[in-house]
Amino acid sequence: MSEQQSLEVESTSQLNIELSLLEWFGLLIPDSELWRILKHENVEAFHTARRQGCLPVGVFRIRGQREYFAFSSDVAKWLASEIGGRTTEK
């Protein structure tokens, strides 16, 4: 597969992932769901990683909200890059 084809597949995967995330969560994904998507053991592990600056996506707070949020598009981009970087073992 050429590099161009690989980029097109990753772009298509990202779009499909983003559409699914938008359908499930909307534009913003709260930390109460985000920790699972990012594969942390629990929400406390997620917050430890956040405090240490080790999350693969940016998170932010909204005034008046207790939770942290990430944009669905950022999470989709990260997931697509994770999927695209894997090789299939036989």
C-alpha positions as CSV (number, residue, x, y, z in Angstrom):
1,M,0.0,0.0,0.0
2,S,1.4,3.4,-0.9
3,E,1.8,6.2,1.6
4,Q,-1.0,8.1,-0.2
5,Q,-3.4,5.1,0.1
6,S,-2.4,4.7,3.7
7,L,-3.2,8.3,4.5
8,E,-6.6,8.0,2.7
9,V,-7.5,4.9,4.8
10,E,-6.5,6.6,8.0
11,S,-8.6,9.7,7.0
12,T,-11.6,7.5,6.2
13,S,-11.2,5.6,9.6
14,Q,-10.9,8.9,11.4
15,L,-14.1,10.2,9.8
16,N,-16.0,7.0,10.6
17,I,-14.8,7.1,14.2
18,E,-15.6,10.7,14.5
19,L,-19.2,10.2,13.2
20,S,-19.7,7.4,15.7
21,L,-18.4,9.4,18.6
22,L,-20.5,12.4,17.6
23,E,-23.6,10.1,17.5
24,W,-22.8,8.5,20.9
25,F,-21.5,11.6,22.8
26,G,-22.0,14.7,20.8
27,L,-19.3,17.3,20.2
28,L,-17.8,16.9,23.7
29,I,-16.9,13.8,25.5
30,P,-16.9,14.1,29.3
31,D,-14.2,12.5,31.5
32,S,-16.8,10.1,32.9
33,E,-16.7,8.4,29.5
34,L,-13.3,9.5,28.2
35,W,-11.3,7.5,30.6
36,R,-12.7,4.3,29.1
37,I,-12.1,5.4,25.5
38,L,-8.5,6.3,26.4
39,K,-8.1,2.8,28.1
40,H,-7.4,4.0,31.7
41,E,-8.2,1.5,34.5
42,N,-10.6,4.0,36.1
43,V,-11.4,7.7,36.3
44,E,-8.8,8.3,39.1
45,A,-6.1,6.9,36.8
46,F,-7.4,9.2,34.1
47,H,-7.1,12.3,36.4
48,T,-3.6,11.2,37.5
49,A,-2.5,11.1,33.8
50,R,-4.2,14.5,33.2
51,R,-2.4,16.1,36.1
52,Q,0.9,14.6,34.8
53,G,0.2,15.9,31.3
54,C,0.2,12.4,29.9
55,L,-3.1,12.3,28.0
56,P,-3.0,11.8,24.2
57,V,-5.7,14.4,23.7
58,G,-6.3,17.8,25.1
59,V,-8.9,18.2,27.8
60,F,-10.5,21.3,29.3
61,R,-13.1,22.4,31.8
62,I,-16.2,24.5,31.1
63,R,-17.1,27.1,33.5
64,G,-19.8,25.8,35.9
65,Q,-19.0,22.2,35.1
66,R,-17.1,19.8,37.3
67,E,-16.0,17.4,34.6
68,Y,-13.2,17.7,32.0
69,F,-14.1,17.4,28.4
70,A,-12.4,16.5,25.1
71,F,-13.5,17.2,21.6
72,S,-14.9,14.2,19.8
73,S,-12.8,15.1,16.7
74,D,-9.6,15.1,18.8
75,V,-10.4,11.6,20.2
76,A,-11.2,10.3,16.8
77,K,-7.9,11.6,15.4
78,W,-6.1,9.8,18.2
79,L,-8.0,6.6,17.8
80,A,-7.4,6.5,14.1
81,S,-3.7,7.0,14.6
82,E,-3.6,4.2,17.1
83,I,-5.5,1.9,14.8
84,G,-3.4,2.9,11.8
85,G,-0.1,2.3,13.6
86,R,-0.9,-1.3,14.3
87,T,0.2,-4.2,12.2
88,T,-1.7,-7.4,11.8
89,E,0.0,-10.4,13.2
90,K,-0.6,-13.8,11.6
